[in-house]
């Protein structure tokens, strides 16, 4: 767990987990202190006692979601570092990470909402850039181990992987895992240096 998330009290963590669900299910306009209190099963006014303004709530929620994503990306990087050049393992590990995220649809939907909000909020944008840079670094290392250029190509690959993950949210739940697995395999196939792979 990241330092920022690790410093949260149990009550703050409870409130931010509820805020994640509210944002995912009701969108940015539905994210209010009252809605968060209801979702958390807390007395009205509880969340505002910890996060006085809506901006404070959104800022804390952005850090909470970004920290969870960053922790997962760092864990992926550690697993991939133990098997440089192993294409099949890389595909399996990236698919495993995406499957883990698919099991948390509220986290993914909240991340999407926060990403849109970040286009108008510099502080939120900076926080979200940090975990994405970690993911880019991991992909660059993966591409370098496969003898590929990890510059702009890594940016494109991360954007494509991101698109796959978000597109999966539009599919019926039963189809998401297969779609993500097949898409990750196709996107990473070129890194394996295997002839005839798309």
N, C-alpha and C positions, 0 to 999 in steps of 0.2 A: 504494500500500500504506500502511496506517495506521502510525503511529509505533510502536505496541506490537508489531505483527507484524514491522515492519522491524528491530526490535532483536533478534529471535530469531536464534540461531546456526543454521547449517545442520543440526546434529545435533538441536537442540530442535525445529526445524521438521519434520524427518523423524519424530521421535517423535510429535509432535502430529498429523501427517498419518496416521500409523498408528493413533493413538488414535481419530481421527475414524472410521476404517473399523471398528475394533473396536466402538466404541459403536453405530455404525449397524447393524452386522450381528449383534451379540450382546446389545445392550441395556445398560442401566446396570449390571446385576449382572455382566455379562461383562467389564466394563472393569476389568482388573487390570494391574499392571505386567508380569506374565509374559505375558499375552495381547498386550500392546502390543509387547513385545520380540519375540515370535514373528512378529507381523504385519510389523514393521519389518525382520526378519531380523537382529536384533542379539543379542549374547550376553545371557543372562539376567542381570538386575541393571542393565542399561544405563539403562532409563527411570527406575528409582528413584534412580540417581545424579544425575539432572537434576531429578526431581520426587519428593522424598523420601517423601511420603505420598500416599494416594489423593486426599485433599482438594486437595492441591497440583496433582495431575495434572488433576483435574476443573476446578479454577479456571483453570489455564492453557489447558485445552482450550476452556472457555467463552469466554475472551478470544480465542483463536485463531479459533474459528468466528464469533463476533460481529464480529471485525475484518474477516473475509472478506466477510461480509454487508454490513457498513457501507461497505466500499470500493465494492461493487457499487451500493449505494443512492446514494452520493455521485456516482458516475459517471452514474447515471440522472438525477439532479438536474441535473447539468451539461448533459447532452444535451437535457433538456426545457427548460432555461432558454434555449436557443438557438432555440426555436420556440414561444414563448408563444401559446396559443390555437389551436394546430394539433392538432385532435382526432385525426386519422388518424395523425399522427406520434406522439402520446402513446400511442395504443393499440399502435402498432408497437414503440415503445421499451419499454413495460411488458412486452409479449409477448416481446420480445427478452431482457429481463432474466430473465423466468421460464423461457424456453427454456434460457438459460445455466445456471440453477440445476437444471433438469431433467437437464442433462448431468452433474450432480454429485449423484447420488442419495444417496451416503454423507453428503455435507454436509447435505442436507435431513433425512435420517433422524437424523443426529447432532443437528441443531438441534432437532428434535422431542423427542428424549430429554432434551436440556439444558433445554428449555423446561419440561418436567415437573419436572426436578430443581430448576429455579429457583423453583418454588412453595414449596420448603422451604429455599432457600438465598438469603439476602438479597443477598449480594455478587454471586452469579451473576445474580440478578434485575436488579440495578442495571446490570450489564454488558449484558444483553440488552435492557434498556429503552432504552439509548443508541442502538443502531442502529435500533430500531423508531421512536424519536422522529424520527430522520433521515428515515425513510420517510414518517412522518406529515407532516413539514414539506414534503416533496416533493409529496405528494398535496394538501395544503392549497394550495400554490402553483398546482398544476395546476387545482384547482377554482376558485380565485380568478380565474385567467386565463380560465376558461370562464364567469365570472359566477355561480358557485355559492357557497353558504355553505360555507366550509371548516372549520367547527367540528366538532360532533359527527358531521356527515356524513362527514368524512374518517376518523374513527375507525371508523365502520361500513364504509366502503369498504375500508380497509386490512384489517379483520377478514375481510371477504368475500374479498378477494384472497388473503389468507393461507390461508383455508379451501380455496380452489380449488387452491392450490399443494400443500397437504398431502393433499387428496383425490386428487390426481393420482397420488400414490405408491401408492394402492390399485388403480390401473388397470394393465392390461398395458402394457408399455413402448411398444408400437406406437401406443397410443391417447392417450398422455399429452399429446403436443405439440398435437394437434388439440383436445383437451378444454380445455387451458389457453388456447389462442388464442381459441377461441369464447367461453369464459367471461370472459376479460379484455375482449373486445369488448362483450359484453352488459353487464358491470358498468360500463364506462366510456362506454357509449353515451349515457347521460343527460347527460354532460358536454359532448357535442358539440352539443347544442341542435338535433339533427336530428329533425324530426317523424316519428312512426311508428316510431321505434326503441325497443326494449324497454329 
